[in-house]
Amino acid sequence: MARERRGRGQVTSLRRRAAERIESRAFVQREAEHFVRRLMALVGALILLTCAGATAFTAFERESWWQGFQHSVDTIATIGSISHPRTLGGEVTELVLIGLGLGTLIYVLVTAAELFVAGELFGVVEVRRMQRRIEALTDHYLICGFGRVGHAVARDLIDAGVPFVVVDENPDVREDMEEMNLLHIDGRGSDDETLKQAGIDRARAVIACVDSDAENVFITLTARGLRPDIEIVARAAQESSEPKLLRAGANDIVSPYRASGHAMARLALSSDSRTREATAAG
């Protein structure tokens, strides 16, 4: 008993560490995207400030805009290769560029260094690569939910050689999706933006197979609202959920428990008939 408890404890610990690693990767991706947005905003502000300085130098120093742009870059980068302005307006522009431009430039460099040193760039590259692959898909399937039913659906689609994207927000299944090298998006299938990222506008069908019937209803409503013509196959664990899914817009309803019951009954009946035939022949 003690050995079994230790074994269960080790398995639980391994699962916990795996979930923590998956969560950390997701956190890295979110933080990386935040870093990139901040870096792009800073670069945009720096470019805008440089162009404004170039325009000011052109007006005050009677220079061409290109000469004013060079003067502005020289001032912000503190190179000092261009002579000081001759007019009061040019001197004020130089002071403003030194105060604002140099600080912004340093902030850009610090943010870029933090992005690389902290390893955040790898999360961004992974997310961007995944999104580009999804954007290249057409006539694919969306599997909303990667539980037991979602796993089975994914394996069948892989065997059929059909492209698909998995949508699931559960961190416990991300490792399985990565091991199977599946295209996936972290999010809820009932969220408009998540389905748009998964390419519902180019998809052939949506398969709503989350463990919750209520969530499958919301997924069906959302998908039908975004694509009135798309095929929707929904999972229903309870018979009472089937009419709700149909009203929500599902084209077909599948009950795994009913289907498995029918399959077991067919196998039992066929086995019984074979036994009777064998008895009669004997």
C-alpha positions as CSV (number, residue, x, y, z in Angstrom):
1,M,0.0,0.0,0.0
2,A,2.8,2.4,0.9
3,R,4.5,1.6,-2.4
4,E,1.3,2.3,-4.3
5,R,0.8,5.6,-2.5
6,R,4.4,6.6,-3.3
7,G,3.8,5.7,-7.0
8,R,0.6,7.7,-7.2
9,G,2.3,10.6,-5.5
10,Q,5.2,10.5,-8.1
11,V,2.7,10.4,-11.0
12,T,0.8,13.3,-9.5
13,S,4.0,15.3,-9.0
14,L,5.0,14.6,-12.6
15,R,1.6,15.7,-13.9
16,R,1.8,18.9,-11.8
17,R,5.3,19.7,-13.1
18,A,4.2,19.1,-16.7
19,A,1.2,21.4,-16.2
20,E,3.5,24.0,-14.7
21,R,5.8,23.8,-17.7
22,I,2.9,24.2,-20.1
23,E,1.5,27.2,-18.1
24,S,5.0,28.7,-18.1
25,R,5.2,28.4,-21.9
26,A,1.8,30.0,-22.2
27,F,2.9,32.8,-19.9
28,V,6.0,33.3,-21.9
29,Q,4.0,33.6,-25.1
30,R,1.6,36.2,-23.5
31,E,4.5,38.2,-22.1
32,A,6.4,38.0,-25.4
33,E,3.4,39.4,-27.2
34,H,3.2,42.2,-24.7
35,F,6.9,43.0,-25.2
36,V,6.6,43.1,-28.9
37,R,3.5,45.4,-28.8
38,R,5.4,47.7,-26.4
39,L,8.5,47.6,-28.6
40,M,6.5,48.5,-31.7
41,A,4.8,51.4,-30.0
42,L,8.2,52.8,-28.9
43,V,9.7,52.4,-32.4
44,G,6.6,54.1,-33.8
45,A,7.0,57.0,-31.3
46,L,10.7,57.3,-32.2
47,I,10.0,57.4,-35.9
48,L,7.3,60.0,-35.4
49,L,9.6,62.1,-33.2
50,T,12.4,61.9,-35.8
51,C,10.1,63.0,-38.6
52,A,8.8,65.9,-36.6
53,G,12.4,67.0,-35.8
54,A,13.3,66.8,-39.5
55,T,10.3,69.0,-40.4
56,A,11.2,71.5,-37.7
57,F,14.9,71.6,-38.8
58,T,13.7,72.1,-42.4
59,A,11.5,75.1,-41.4
60,F,14.0,76.8,-39.0
61,E,17.4,76.0,-40.6
62,R,16.3,76.4,-44.3
63,E,17.5,72.9,-45.1
64,S,16.0,70.2,-47.3
65,W,13.8,67.6,-45.6
66,W,16.4,64.9,-46.0
67,Q,19.1,67.1,-44.5
68,G,16.7,67.9,-41.6
69,F,16.1,64.1,-41.2
70,Q,19.8,63.5,-41.0
71,H,20.2,66.3,-38.5
72,S,17.3,64.8,-36.4
73,V,18.9,61.3,-36.4
74,D,22.3,62.8,-35.6
75,T,20.8,64.7,-32.6
76,I,18.8,61.8,-31.2
77,A,21.7,59.3,-31.5
78,T,24.1,62.0,-30.0
79,I,26.6,61.5,-32.8
80,G,27.5,65.1,-33.1
81,S,28.7,65.0,-36.7
82,I,26.5,67.9,-37.8
83,S,27.1,71.4,-36.7
84,H,24.8,73.1,-34.1
85,P,21.7,74.9,-35.3
86,R,22.1,78.5,-36.3
87,T,18.6,79.7,-35.3
88,L,16.8,79.8,-32.0
89,G,14.0,77.5,-33.3
90,G,16.7,75.0,-34.4
91,E,18.3,75.1,-31.0
92,V,14.9,74.5,-29.2
93,T,14.3,71.6,-31.6
94,E,17.7,70.1,-30.8
95,L,17.0,70.4,-27.0
96,V,13.6,68.7,-27.4
97,L,15.1,65.9,-29.5
98,I,17.9,65.3,-27.0
99,G,15.4,65.2,-24.1
100,L,12.7,63.1,-25.7
101,G,14.4,61.3,-28.5
102,L,17.4,60.0,-26.5
103,G,15.2,58.8,-23.7
104,T,12.9,57.0,-26.1
105,L,15.9,55.5,-28.0
106,I,17.4,54.2,-24.7
107,Y,14.0,52.7,-23.7
108,V,13.7,51.0,-27.1
109,L,17.2,49.4,-26.7
110,V,16.5,48.3,-23.1
111,T,13.2,46.7,-24.2
112,A,14.8,44.9,-27.1
113,A,17.6,43.7,-24.9
114,E,15.1,42.5,-22.3
115,L,13.1,40.7,-25.0
116,F,16.1,38.7,-26.2
117,V,17.8,38.2,-22.8
118,A,14.7,36.9,-21.1
119,G,14.1,34.5,-23.9
120,E,10.7,36.0,-24.7
121,L,11.4,36.0,-28.5
122,F,11.0,32.3,-28.7
123,G,7.4,32.4,-27.5
124,V,6.6,35.0,-30.1
125,V,8.2,33.1,-32.9
126,E,6.3,30.0,-32.0
127,V,3.0,31.8,-31.8
128,R,3.6,33.6,-35.1
129,R,4.7,30.4,-36.9
130,M,1.6,28.6,-35.6
131,Q,-0.7,31.4,-36.7
132,R,0.9,31.6,-40.2
133,R,0.3,27.8,-40.7
134,I,-3.3,28.2,-39.6
135,E,-3.8,31.2,-41.9
136,A,-2.6,29.1,-44.8
137,L,-5.3,26.5,-44.2
138,T,-8.5,26.3,-46.3
139,D,-11.4,23.9,-46.2
140,H,-10.2,22.6,-42.8
141,Y,-12.1,21.4,-39.7
142,L,-12.2,23.0,-36.3
143,I,-12.2,20.7,-33.3
144,C,-13.5,22.6,-30.3
145,G,-12.5,20.6,-27.2
146,F,-9.6,18.1,-26.8
147,G,-11.0,15.7,-24.3
148,R,-11.5,12.0,-24.9
149,V,-13.9,12.6,-27.8
150,G,-11.6,15.4,-29.2
151,H,-8.6,13.0,-29.1
152,A,-10.6,10.4,-31.0
153,V,-11.8,12.9,-33.6
154,A,-8.3,14.2,-34.1
155,R,-6.8,10.7,-34.6
156,D,-9.5,9.9,-37.2
157,L,-8.9,13.2,-39.1
158,I,-5.1,12.5,-39.0
159,D,-5.7,9.0,-40.5
160,A,-7.9,10.6,-43.2
161,G,-5.2,13.2,-44.0
162,V,-7.6,16.0,-43.4
163,P,-6.3,19.4,-42.1
164,F,-7.8,20.7,-38.8
165,V,-7.2,23.1,-36.0
166,V,-7.9,22.3,-32.3
167,V,-9.4,24.9,-30.0
168,D,-9.1,24.3,-26.3
169,E,-8.3,26.5,-23.3
170,N,-7.4,23.6,-20.9
171,P,-3.6,23.8,-20.1
172,D,-3.6,20.1,-19.2
173,V,-4.0,19.1,-22.9
174,R,-1.5,21.4,-24.5
175,E,1.3,19.0,-24.0
176,D,-0.6,16.3,-25.8
177,M,-1.3,18.6,-28.7
178,E,2.3,19.6,-28.9
179,E,3.4,16.0,-28.8
180,M,1.0,15.2,-31.7
181,N,2.2,18.3,-33.5
182,L,-1.3,19.6,-33.9
183,L,-2.3,23.1,-35.0
184,H,-4.0,24.5,-32.0
185,I,-5.2,27.8,-30.4
186,D,-5.5,28.4,-26.7
187,G,-9.0,29.7,-26.1
188,R,-12.6,28.9,-25.9
189,G,-14.6,27.7,-28.9
190,S,-17.5,30.0,-27.9
191,D,-15.3,33.1,-28.3
192,D,-15.6,35.0,-31.6
193,E,-12.0,36.1,-31.8
194,T,-10.7,32.6,-31.1
195,L,-12.8,31.0,-33.9
196,K,-11.7,33.8,-36.3
197,Q,-8.0,33.1,-35.4
198,A,-8.7,29.4,-36.1
199,G,-10.0,30.4,-39.6
200,I,-13.7,29.7,-39.3
201,D,-14.3,31.9,-42.4
202,R,-12.3,29.4,-44.5
203,A,-13.3,26.2,-42.6
204,R,-15.4,23.3,-43.9
205,A,-17.0,22.3,-40.6
206,V,-17.0,22.8,-36.8
207,I,-16.9,19.9,-34.4
208,A,-18.1,20.9,-30.9
209,C,-17.0,18.1,-28.6
210,V,-16.4,19.8,-25.3
211,D,-17.4,17.7,-22.2
212,S,-20.0,20.3,-21.2
213,D,-23.3,20.3,-23.2
214,A,-23.9,24.0,-22.3
215,E,-20.5,25.0,-23.8
216,N,-21.3,23.0,-26.9
217,V,-24.5,25.0,-27.3
218,F,-22.5,28.3,-27.0
219,I,-19.9,27.0,-29.5
220,T,-22.7,26.2,-31.9
221,L,-24.4,29.6,-31.5
222,T,-21.1,31.4,-32.0
223,A,-20.1,29.4,-35.0
224,R,-23.5,29.7,-36.6
225,G,-23.4,33.4,-36.1
226,L,-20.0,33.8,-37.7
227,R,-20.7,31.4,-40.6
228,P,-24.4,30.7,-41.3
229,D,-23.5,28.2,-44.0
230,I,-20.9,26.1,-42.1
231,E,-21.5,22.5,-41.1
232,I,-21.7,22.0,-37.4
233,V,-21.5,18.6,-35.6
234,A,-22.1,18.7,-31.9
235,R,-21.6,16.3,-29.0
236,A,-24.5,15.8,-26.6
237,A,-24.0,13.8,-23.4
238,Q,-27.7,14.1,-22.4
239,E,-30.7,13.6,-24.5
240,S,-32.3,16.8,-23.2
241,S,-29.4,18.7,-24.8
242,E,-30.1,17.5,-28.3
243,P,-33.1,19.8,-29.1
244,K,-31.2,22.8,-27.7
245,L,-28.2,22.1,-29.9
246,L,-30.5,21.8,-32.9
247,R,-32.1,25.1,-32.1
248,A,-28.7,26.6,-31.7
249,G,-27.9,25.6,-35.2
250,A,-26.2,22.2,-35.2
251,N,-26.6,20.1,-38.3
252,D,-25.9,16.8,-36.6
253,I,-25.9,15.6,-33.0
254,V,-23.8,12.7,-31.7
255,S,-24.2,11.1,-28.3
256,P,-21.0,9.0,-27.5
257,Y,-22.8,7.0,-24.8
258,R,-25.7,6.1,-27.0
259,A,-23.4,5.3,-29.9
260,S,-21.3,3.1,-27.7
261,G,-24.4,1.4,-26.4
262,H,-25.7,0.7,-29.9
263,A,-22.3,-0.7,-30.9
264,M,-22.1,-3.0,-27.8
265,A,-25.7,-4.2,-28.5
266,R,-24.8,-5.0,-32.2
267,L,-21.7,-6.9,-31.1
268,A,-23.6,-8.9,-28.5
269,L,-26.4,-9.7,-31.0
270,S,-24.0,-10.7,-33.7
271,S,-22.0,-12.8,-31.2
272,D,-25.3,-14.5,-30.1
273,S,-26.3,-15.2,-33.7
274,R,-22.9,-16.7,-34.5
275,T,-23.2,-18.9,-31.4
276,R,-26.6,-20.2,-32.5
277,E,-25.3,-20.9,-36.0
278,A,-22.4,-22.8,-34.6
279,T,-24.8,-24.8,-32.3
280,A,-27.1,-25.6,-35.2
281,A,-24.3,-26.7,-37.4
282,G,-23.0,-28.9,-34.6
